[in-house]
């Protein structure tokens, strides 16, 4: 491989994680209409501004529920959870980078995604944000480069299912950014979280 070939930046695809069962929330987080449309579509539409192609990751039984205007991807690895979804995306397209984002980030905005993409390091295995809440890398708002595929496969073969641990374990090969807007990384996993988000959105729009 020549140095020129080595420096080619892989295409960037988007993956919205919407296959969780939302046990803590009590109802499907991906269909909450924080911004007038179901959150899974809102996130996919945001990603379309910065990615070459976008998919919604979902369970097989969810596929028929999803608007046909959106592409879907289901798990091809045994098991469940975000890491399985990421590995399944890589199995389908191993030569692209995947901007993976959870559907439960209702305050995510385009400027934050643009900041992530503009500061992407394609020579690393991932570009991610440092959480403003616990100081750890945020695996579910991360650009995973093709080189991450092998690392993630080894991670799960070792018995680990947490993508955050994969980032920590390989931290020297990860570019970690500070988000310009900490609120965008706020998760809404519980009814209490949902109430906080509603208050923030209400304040911003009134």
N, C-alpha and C positions, 0 to 999 in steps of 0.2 A: 504494500500500500504506500502510495506517495504521500508526502506531507500535505499536498493540496487536497487529496481525497480524504485524509484524516481530519481535515479542518472543515469539511462540509457539515453544516448544521442540519440535523435530521428534521423532517417535517414535524409540526406540532399538532397533535390531535387532542381533543377535549373529551373527558369522561366525567359525567355527573353520576355520583353514587346515590342511587335512589332505591336500592333493593333491600334496605334494612327493614326490620319489622316494628321499629319505633315503640318498643316495649315501655320505655320510661315516659314517653309522651302520652301513650294511650291511644293514639290514632296516627295514621300515616303522615309523617312529617313532609313527605315529598309532594303532597297535594294541598298543603296549606297555601292560601292565596295572600301572602304578605304584601304583594305588589299588584294585585288584581288578576294574576294568573297563577296556576299551580307552580309551586316552587321549582319542581324539576324542569319545567319549561322555561321559567325565568332564568335559571342558572344556565341551561343549554343555550338560550339566546345571548346571554352575556358572553359565553365562551366562543360563540360564532364570530365575535368581533376580534378575537386574538388567535384563533385556531384554524387550521386548514380543514378540519372536519370534526364533527362533534357527535358523541353517542351518549345515550342514557343507559347506565348499567342498572339492570333490574332482574328480579326473579322471573323464571320462565312463565309462571302463572300471571305475572303482571303485564306481559307483552301486549296482550289484546286490549288492555286498558289504555295504553299509551297512544297518543295522537300519531297517526301514520305519517305526519310531516316530520317526525323526529326519528332518527335512527336509534336502534336499541342494540345492546349487547348483553348476553346472559353468560353466567359462569360456565366455564368449561373445565375448571379444576374442581376436584372434590372438596366439599366443605362450604363454608359461608363466611361472610365478612369482607371488609374493605381490601385486605391483602389478596383474597381469592379473586375479587373483581379486577384488581390491578394486574395480577398474573394472567387472568383470562384475556384481558385487553392486549397484553404483550404477546400472548400466544397467537392471537389473531393477526397482530401487526407488530412484529418484533423490531422492525427497522425504523419505527417512528418514536418520538418522545410523546409521553402522555401527560397532559395537564389534568391532574385528578382533583376533583373538588367535591366535597360532601354537600348534600342537598340541605343540610341543617345549618347553613350560614346565611341567615336571612338579611344580614346587613352588608353582605359582599357587594362591591360595586366595580364598575368597569375600570376606574382609575387604579384600583388595587391590582386587578388582573394585568393591566398594562404595565404597571411597575414590575410585577413578577416576570413578565415576558421580556421586558426591556433589559432586565438585569440577569437574565438566564445565562448560566454557564454550561454550554453544551459539552464541555470537556469533563465535567463532573458527572456523578451518577444522578444527581438531583439538585434542584434549586428550590428552596423552601423558605418559609418564614419562621422566625423565632416567636413562640407564643408570648403575647404580652401578659398572659395570665399565670403561666407556670415556668416560663423561660425555656421550655423544651421545643424542639422542632415540630412543626405542624404537618404531619404526613398527608392530610386530606385537603390541603391546598398547596400542592407541590407539583413541579414539573419533574417527572421521572424520565431520565434519558434511557436510550436502548441499553446502555451498559448496566443499568440497574436490574434488568431482567434476570441475569444470572445470579446477582446478589440476592434478589428476592426469592428466587427458587431455592438457593442454598439456605436462606433464612427459614423457609417453611419446612424444608427437609430436616432441619435441626430441631423442629418442633415448636417454632415460634409463629404466632399468628398476628402479631402487632407490627404494622408498618413503621410506627414511630421508633420501635426498638431497632429496626433495620437502619434508619437514619442515624440513630445514636451510635450504633456499632460501627458504621462506616463514615463517621462524621468528617474525617479528613478528606473524604471525597465528595462532600456535600457543601454547596454554597448556601449559607443561611443569611437571610435578609431581615432587616427590621421594617415592619410594615409602616407606611406613612399614616395609616388610619387604624388604630388598634380595634375599634368597634367592629370592623369588617370580619375579624376572626372570632367573633362571639358566636358560640354554638347555642342552638335552641333545642335542647334535648328533653326538657321537662315542661309541664304546664307553668311552673314558676319562671323558667327561662322565657317562655312564650309571652308572659305578661310584661317582662322587662323589655322585650323586643317591641311589643305593641306600644309601650310608652315612648321608646326612642323614636319609632317611626312617626307616631302622632306628633311628638315635639318638632320633628324635622319638617313636617308637612303643614304645620299650623303656626 
